[in-house]
């Protein structure tokens, strides 16, 4: 009989889905569901989880209820199921996007027995009328997809998932299958406990995705340029770029479009029609790149995503694994590039303030794991799989940045002994940062409160940097000498192997962590030493500016400031459109003065056979800053400037910074109404004449020249009037 069943299953697989053979554990999982047992499936993205409930639902009597978190995911899967069947009613979903008529149609198909699979969001499942309706339906089994949403320790916790078990009990008992593509041992235990399925048969596939290449790059000011270069080098390939904020998603999508890349945005704040359209266009390959928040991609089955870029480091390694897992699902190339700076983690930690303390603690733990992964120079695969409770025994995976550029190993036997001794001395009751404080001999309030400054180990590690101690602890965890008590916010424990090591130390080689320099701050537009790539062109541009300034009888800086000329001598703009990508050059300025500069640059490029750095010229998108727009509108309405600052909640000096940026890039503003109110006419004329004669617009020089009769604000205000009238 068993044999017949097996043949039968393979036949069903061929009939319904057109596949000849099952992948991995699929057949064993389906047999377990058919036998009426609770089943827990841990299977990486792309491993074929959906089939584990889709096939049994078609074979069994009744309707299977699939609880799933995302409307987009439901639609995607229902469409896929309908393609396999001649009957449209075979699969349906109920969620907030349906009207009453549509819901009535779904119910009638279920009652008539047509529907084998019903997808519901947890919120819809708990609605009184749905519970009452489902009580009268023959349910074959319940499937909880994306089950990690149940656990507070999962990367996508949803409180409504916690209510699934009580609702199931109310509707009526049936076997349960829970599925997730990422779960640490802690999350797995949490899911089983919460769903009341601790004795379920667990099927765990390896989390290793050998075809994925993992790389972490330092994040700095040139990130947009790097991403554009990367996409252009991989032209024609599909990719996803993840950003943490909706604002960044929209900005980046615009920048990519301005640079000739077929990209669109996707986030939860867009209207659902546009969102769905963008998702469908990506699936149908009408667009190559989607820039998204993490809401995108859960369960989206696009097999040939060739790269996944993280603009911001994710909040947890589960999130990272899920999102990178959307690359190369067909087993082909999958490049996973992540940009990392510790500043991003500090920002994420700030966002957590105001949440309940327990949630903050969990969030911090998850962030620390992410930082450890990014900074470590150990094989990325080894780190990831260790996090998910799987051992990876290869020394070099050959498909991550750390393995392709291995660092020199150093002996750390004594350091590990010191760490183990310290953890034991503080009774295995503290986290890594505390252990490092004790080793470094820091008398922090916490150390003093526990009287640990009296311990023999206190200060025993003062010769080393924190970075080195972190590397020892991280690599000792992977080697199995230490373990982390996740239940208790990551307290460090010494394993049996660690105790044995302390008694009989042996060689323990580690690699120093990667050094991610802090991303440099953006340099402001004004001033600064010259840093043009082409000094010869820079001096020609200065000569041209001087000639024009004489002809038009305006100081040179009124035409273009030095940093603008430096940028021109670096990226060689030859059209007015390209010129507008130069910092400090708005459309008005480009039209007014730009033509002669473009002609000069073009001639210089031709005469010297210069290849213009096409890939370097990142087209920026006009900054449609709401603040700037609203300042311009207020000035047009003649609102006093101090009132504008007050209403915007900014200092007066900051308001002047904004106004200066507006006029320096070529927009005309008339602030005479305000100047006449606060300054006398002669006063104003003196400052105006000074700027007319001066060769520099530096405020410091003006203050020195004009003496103490004029305040800095007055000088800045008149300079704004002057630039607006003379330059724009």
PENOR-V110128 format. One record per backbone hydrogen bond with DSSP energy under -0.5 kcal/mol. NH is the residue of the N-H (numbers start at 1). CO is the residue of the C=O. E is the energy in kcal/mol with one decimal. If there is no record, write none. Layout:
nh={NH & NH}
co={CO & CO}
e={E & E}
//
This chain:
nh={5 & 6 & 7 & 8 & 9 & 10 & 11 & 12 & 13 & 14 & 15 & 16 & 17 & 18 & 18 & 19 & 26 & 29 & 30 & 31 & 32 & 33 & 34 & 35 & 36 & 37 & 39 & 40 & 41 & 41 & 42 & 42 & 43 & 43 & 47 & 52 & 52 & 53 & 54 & 55 & 57 & 58 & 58 & 59 & 60 & 63 & 64 & 65 & 66 & 66 & 67 & 67 & 68 & 68 & 74 & 75 & 76 & 77 & 78 & 79 & 80 & 81 & 82 & 83 & 84 & 84 & 85 & 88 & 90 & 91 & 92 & 94 & 98 & 103 & 104 & 105 & 106 & 107 & 108 & 109 & 110 & 111 & 112 & 113 & 114 & 115 & 116 & 117 & 118 & 119 & 119 & 120 & 121 & 124 & 125 & 126 & 127 & 131 & 132 & 133 & 134 & 135 & 136 & 137 & 139 & 140 & 140 & 142 & 143 & 144 & 145 & 145 & 147 & 149 & 150 & 151 & 154 & 157 & 158 & 161 & 162 & 163 & 164 & 167 & 168 & 169 & 170 & 171 & 172 & 175 & 177 & 178 & 179 & 180 & 188 & 189 & 190 & 191 & 192 & 193 & 194 & 195 & 196 & 197 & 200 & 201 & 203 & 203 & 204 & 205 & 205 & 210 & 212 & 213 & 214 & 214 & 215 & 217 & 219 & 220 & 223 & 226 & 227 & 228 & 229 & 230 & 231 & 232 & 233 & 234 & 234 & 235 & 237 & 238 & 239 & 240 & 241 & 242 & 243 & 249 & 250 & 251 & 252 & 253 & 254 & 255 & 256 & 257 & 258 & 259 & 259 & 260 & 261 & 263 & 264 & 266 & 270 & 275 & 276 & 277 & 278 & 279 & 280 & 281 & 282 & 283 & 284 & 285 & 286 & 287 & 288 & 289 & 290 & 291 & 292 & 292 & 293 & 296 & 298 & 300 & 301 & 302 & 303 & 305 & 306 & 306 & 307 & 308 & 309 & 310 & 311 & 311 & 312 & 320 & 321 & 322 & 323 & 324 & 325 & 326 & 327 & 328 & 330 & 331 & 334 & 335 & 336 & 336 & 337 & 337 & 338 & 339 & 340 & 344 & 345 & 346 & 347 & 348 & 349 & 350 & 351 & 352 & 352 & 353 & 353 & 355 & 360 & 361 & 362 & 363 & 364 & 365 & 366 & 367 & 368 & 369 & 370 & 371 & 372 & 373 & 374 & 375 & 376 & 383 & 384 & 385 & 386 & 387 & 388 & 389 & 390 & 393 & 401 & 404 & 405 & 406 & 410 & 412 & 416 & 417 & 418 & 419 & 420 & 421 & 422 & 423 & 424 & 425 & 426 & 427 & 428 & 429 & 435 & 436 & 437 & 438 & 439 & 440 & 441 & 442 & 443 & 444 & 448 & 449 & 450 & 451 & 452 & 454 & 455 & 458 & 459 & 460 & 461 & 462 & 464 & 469 & 470 & 471 & 472 & 473 & 474 & 475 & 476 & 477 & 478 & 479 & 480 & 480 & 481 & 482 & 483 & 485 & 486 & 488 & 489 & 490 & 491 & 491 & 492 & 493 & 495 & 495 & 499 & 500 & 501 & 502 & 503 & 504 & 510 & 512 & 514 & 516 & 517 & 534 & 535 & 538 & 539 & 540 & 541 & 542 & 543 & 544 & 545 & 546 & 547 & 548 & 549 & 550 & 551 & 552 & 553 & 554 & 558 & 559 & 559 & 560 & 564 & 565 & 566 & 567 & 568 & 569 & 570 & 571 & 572 & 579 & 580 & 581 & 582 & 585 & 586 & 590 & 591 & 592 & 593 & 594 & 594 & 597 & 598 & 599 & 600 & 601 & 602 & 603 & 604 & 605 & 606 & 607 & 608 & 609 & 610 & 612 & 614 & 616 & 617 & 617 & 618 & 619 & 624 & 625 & 629 & 630 & 631 & 632 & 633 & 634 & 635 & 636 & 637 & 638 & 639 & 644 & 645 & 646 & 647 & 648 & 649 & 649 & 650 & 655 & 656 & 657 & 658 & 659 & 660 & 661 & 662 & 663 & 664 & 665 & 666 & 667 & 671 & 674 & 675 & 676 & 677 & 678 & 679 & 684 & 685 & 686 & 687 & 688 & 689 & 690 & 691 & 692 & 693 & 694 & 702 & 703 & 704 & 705 & 706 & 707 & 709 & 710 & 715 & 716 & 717 & 718 & 719 & 720 & 721 & 722 & 723 & 724 & 725 & 726 & 727 & 728 & 728}
co={1 & 2 & 3 & 4 & 5 & 6 & 7 & 8 & 9 & 10 & 11 & 12 & 13 & 13 & 14 & 13 & 23 & 25 & 26 & 27 & 28 & 29 & 30 & 31 & 33 & 32 & 176 & 201 & 39 & 178 & 40 & 203 & 41 & 180 & 44 & 48 & 49 & 50 & 50 & 51 & 53 & 54 & 55 & 55 & 56 & 138 & 116 & 141 & 64 & 118 & 65 & 143 & 66 & 120 & 70 & 71 & 72 & 73 & 74 & 75 & 76 & 77 & 78 & 79 & 80 & 81 & 81 & 86 & 87 & 88 & 117 & 119 & 95 & 99 & 100 & 101 & 102 & 103 & 104 & 105 & 106 & 107 & 108 & 110 & 109 & 109 & 90 & 90 & 64 & 92 & 117 & 66 & 94 & 121 & 121 & 122 & 124 & 127 & 128 & 129 & 130 & 131 & 133 & 134 & 137 & 63 & 138 & 175 & 65 & 177 & 67 & 143 & 179 & 146 & 147 & 148 & 151 & 154 & 149 & 158 & 159 & 160 & 161 & 163 & 164 & 165 & 166 & 167 & 168 & 140 & 142 & 39 & 144 & 41 & 184 & 185 & 186 & 187 & 188 & 189 & 190 & 191 & 193 & 192 & 197 & 38 & 40 & 201 & 202 & 42 & 203 & 208 & 209 & 334 & 212 & 399 & 336 & 338 & 340 & 218 & 220 & 222 & 223 & 224 & 225 & 226 & 227 & 228 & 229 & 230 & 231 & 232 & 234 & 304 & 288 & 307 & 290 & 309 & 292 & 245 & 246 & 247 & 248 & 249 & 250 & 251 & 252 & 253 & 254 & 255 & 256 & 257 & 256 & 261 & 289 & 291 & 267 & 271 & 272 & 273 & 274 & 275 & 276 & 277 & 278 & 279 & 280 & 282 & 281 & 281 & 262 & 262 & 239 & 264 & 241 & 290 & 266 & 293 & 295 & 297 & 299 & 300 & 301 & 302 & 238 & 304 & 238 & 335 & 240 & 337 & 242 & 309 & 242 & 316 & 317 & 318 & 319 & 320 & 321 & 323 & 324 & 305 & 303 & 328 & 211 & 306 & 213 & 334 & 308 & 335 & 215 & 310 & 217 & 341 & 341 & 342 & 343 & 344 & 345 & 346 & 347 & 348 & 349 & 349 & 350 & 352 & 356 & 357 & 358 & 359 & 360 & 361 & 362 & 363 & 364 & 365 & 366 & 367 & 368 & 369 & 370 & 371 & 372 & 379 & 380 & 381 & 382 & 383 & 384 & 386 & 385 & 391 & 214 & 400 & 401 & 403 & 510 & 508 & 412 & 413 & 414 & 415 & 416 & 417 & 418 & 419 & 420 & 421 & 422 & 424 & 423 & 426 & 431 & 432 & 433 & 434 & 435 & 436 & 438 & 437 & 441 & 442 & 444 & 445 & 446 & 448 & 447 & 451 & 452 & 455 & 438 & 457 & 439 & 459 & 461 & 465 & 466 & 467 & 468 & 469 & 470 & 471 & 472 & 473 & 474 & 475 & 476 & 477 & 476 & 476 & 493 & 491 & 484 & 485 & 486 & 485 & 485 & 488 & 430 & 483 & 481 & 493 & 495 & 496 & 497 & 498 & 499 & 500 & 410 & 408 & 375 & 514 & 515 & 569 & 533 & 534 & 535 & 536 & 537 & 538 & 539 & 540 & 541 & 542 & 543 & 544 & 545 & 546 & 547 & 548 & 549 & 549 & 555 & 555 & 556 & 556 & 561 & 561 & 562 & 563 & 564 & 565 & 567 & 567 & 568 & 575 & 576 & 578 & 579 & 582 & 584 & 586 & 587 & 588 & 589 & 589 & 590 & 593 & 594 & 595 & 596 & 597 & 598 & 599 & 600 & 601 & 602 & 603 & 604 & 606 & 605 & 610 & 612 & 613 & 613 & 614 & 616 & 617 & 622 & 623 & 625 & 626 & 627 & 628 & 629 & 630 & 631 & 632 & 633 & 635 & 634 & 640 & 641 & 642 & 643 & 644 & 645 & 646 & 645 & 651 & 652 & 653 & 654 & 655 & 656 & 657 & 658 & 659 & 660 & 661 & 663 & 662 & 669 & 671 & 671 & 672 & 673 & 674 & 675 & 680 & 681 & 682 & 683 & 684 & 685 & 686 & 687 & 688 & 689 & 690 & 698 & 699 & 700 & 701 & 702 & 703 & 706 & 707 & 711 & 712 & 713 & 714 & 715 & 716 & 717 & 718 & 719 & 720 & 721 & 722 & 723 & 723 & 724}
e={-2.8 & -2.3 & -2.6 & -2.9 & -2.7 & -2.4 & -2.6 & -2.8 & -2.6 & -2.1 & -3.2 & -3.2 & -2.1 & -0.8 & -1.0 & -1.1 & -2.5 & -2.5 & -2.6 & -2.5 & -1.9 & -2.0 & -2.8 & -1.6 & -2.0 & -2.0 & -2.8 & -2.9 & -0.5 & -3.2 & -0.6 & -2.9 & -0.6 & -2.2 & -2.1 & -0.5 & -1.7 & -1.7 & -2.5 & -2.0 & -1.5 & -1.3 & -0.7 & -1.4 & -2.6 & -2.7 & -3.1 & -2.1 & -0.6 & -3.1 & -0.6 & -3.4 & -0.6 & -2.3 & -2.1 & -2.5 & -2.2 & -2.4 & -3.1 & -2.5 & -1.8 & -2.5 & -2.4 & -1.6 & -1.0 & -0.5 & -0.8 & -0.6 & -1.7 & -1.0 & -2.1 & -2.5 & -1.9 & -2.2 & -2.4 & -1.9 & -2.0 & -2.4 & -2.2 & -2.1 & -2.1 & -2.5 & -2.1 & -1.3 & -1.6 & -1.2 & -2.2 & -1.8 & -3.0 & -3.1 & -0.5 & -2.9 & -1.0 & -0.6 & -2.2 & -1.3 & -1.2 & -2.4 & -2.6 & -2.1 & -2.8 & -1.5 & -1.5 & -1.8 & -0.8 & -1.5 & -0.6 & -2.8 & -3.2 & -2.9 & -2.4 & -0.8 & -3.0 & -2.1 & -2.1 & -1.3 & -1.5 & -0.6 & -2.9 & -2.1 & -1.8 & -1.3 & -1.4 & -1.7 & -2.6 & -2.4 & -1.6 & -2.7 & -2.9 & -0.5 & -2.7 & -2.5 & -2.8 & -2.0 & -2.5 & -2.1 & -2.0 & -2.6 & -2.3 & -2.4 & -2.5 & -2.4 & -1.0 & -2.7 & -1.9 & -2.0 & -3.2 & -0.5 & -0.6 & -2.7 & -0.6 & -0.6 & -2.1 & -3.0 & -0.5 & -1.2 & -2.4 & -3.5 & -1.8 & -0.6 & -1.7 & -2.6 & -2.5 & -2.6 & -2.6 & -2.5 & -2.8 & -2.6 & -2.0 & -1.0 & -0.6 & -1.1 & -1.8 & -0.6 & -2.3 & -2.2 & -2.7 & -3.1 & -2.4 & -1.9 & -2.3 & -2.5 & -2.9 & -2.3 & -2.0 & -2.2 & -2.7 & -2.3 & -2.6 & -1.0 & -0.6 & -2.0 & -2.4 & -1.8 & -1.7 & -1.7 & -1.7 & -2.2 & -2.7 & -2.4 & -2.8 & -2.4 & -2.8 & -2.7 & -1.8 & -2.3 & -2.7 & -1.0 & -3.0 & -1.3 & -1.5 & -2.0 & -2.0 & -3.3 & -3.1 & -0.6 & -1.6 & -2.1 & -0.5 & -1.7 & -0.6 & -1.5 & -0.7 & -0.8 & -2.5 & -0.6 & -1.2 & -2.7 & -2.9 & -2.8 & -2.6 & -0.7 & -0.9 & -2.0 & -2.8 & -2.7 & -2.6 & -2.8 & -1.7 & -1.4 & -2.1 & -3.4 & -1.7 & -1.7 & -1.0 & -2.8 & -3.2 & -0.5 & -1.8 & -0.6 & -2.5 & -2.5 & -3.0 & -1.3 & -0.8 & -2.0 & -2.3 & -2.5 & -2.4 & -2.0 & -1.9 & -0.9 & -0.7 & -0.5 & -1.5 & -2.3 & -2.3 & -2.7 & -2.3 & -2.8 & -2.6 & -2.3 & -2.4 & -2.1 & -2.5 & -2.0 & -1.8 & -2.6 & -2.6 & -2.2 & -2.5 & -2.9 & -1.9 & -2.2 & -2.7 & -3.0 & -2.3 & -1.8 & -1.4 & -1.8 & -3.2 & -0.6 & -2.4 & -2.3 & -1.6 & -0.6 & -3.4 & -3.1 & -2.6 & -2.1 & -2.3 & -2.4 & -2.9 & -2.8 & -2.2 & -2.7 & -2.4 & -2.5 & -1.8 & -1.7 & -2.8 & -1.1 & -2.0 & -2.3 & -1.9 & -2.2 & -2.4 & -2.5 & -1.3 & -2.7 & -0.5 & -1.7 & -2.7 & -2.3 & -1.5 & -1.3 & -2.2 & -1.1 & -1.1 & -0.9 & -3.1 & -2.5 & -2.9 & -1.2 & -1.5 & -1.6 & -2.8 & -2.0 & -2.2 & -2.6 & -2.9 & -2.4 & -2.0 & -1.8 & -1.6 & -1.9 & -0.6 & -0.8 & -2.2 & -1.3 & -2.4 & -3.1 & -1.5 & -0.9 & -1.3 & -1.6 & -1.0 & -0.7 & -2.8 & -3.0 & -1.9 & -0.5 & -2.2 & -2.5 & -2.1 & -1.9 & -1.7 & -2.8 & -2.8 & -0.6 & -3.5 & -0.9 & -1.0 & -1.2 & -0.6 & -2.4 & -2.3 & -1.7 & -2.8 & -2.0 & -2.0 & -2.4 & -2.4 & -2.3 & -2.5 & -2.6 & -2.5 & -2.0 & -2.4 & -3.1 & -0.8 & -2.0 & -1.4 & -0.6 & -1.6 & -1.2 & -0.8 & -1.7 & -2.7 & -2.1 & -2.1 & -2.2 & -1.3 & -2.5 & -1.5 & -2.3 & -1.4 & -1.8 & -1.9 & -1.9 & -0.6 & -2.3 & -2.4 & -2.4 & -2.9 & -0.8 & -1.8 & -0.7 & -2.4 & -2.3 & -2.2 & -2.5 & -2.7 & -2.3 & -2.4 & -2.4 & -2.3 & -2.9 & -1.9 & -1.0 & -2.7 & -0.8 & -2.6 & -1.4 & -1.2 & -0.7 & -2.0 & -0.7 & -1.2 & -1.8 & -2.3 & -2.7 & -2.2 & -2.5 & -2.3 & -2.1 & -2.6 & -2.3 & -1.6 & -1.7 & -2.3 & -2.0 & -2.4 & -2.0 & -2.8 & -2.1 & -0.8 & -0.7 & -2.4 & -1.9 & -2.2 & -1.9 & -2.1 & -2.5 & -3.0 & -2.4 & -1.9 & -2.5 & -3.1 & -1.2 & -1.6 & -1.8 & -0.7 & -1.1 & -2.2 & -2.9 & -0.5 & -1.5 & -2.5 & -2.2 & -2.4 & -2.6 & -1.7 & -2.3 & -2.9 & -2.0 & -2.1 & -1.6 & -1.8 & -2.1 & -1.8 & -2.8 & -2.2 & -2.5 & -3.0 & -1.4 & -0.5 & -0.9 & -2.2 & -2.6 & -2.5 & -2.4 & -2.3 & -2.0 & -1.9 & -2.9 & -2.9 & -2.4 & -2.3 & -3.1 & -2.3 & -0.8 & -0.7}
//
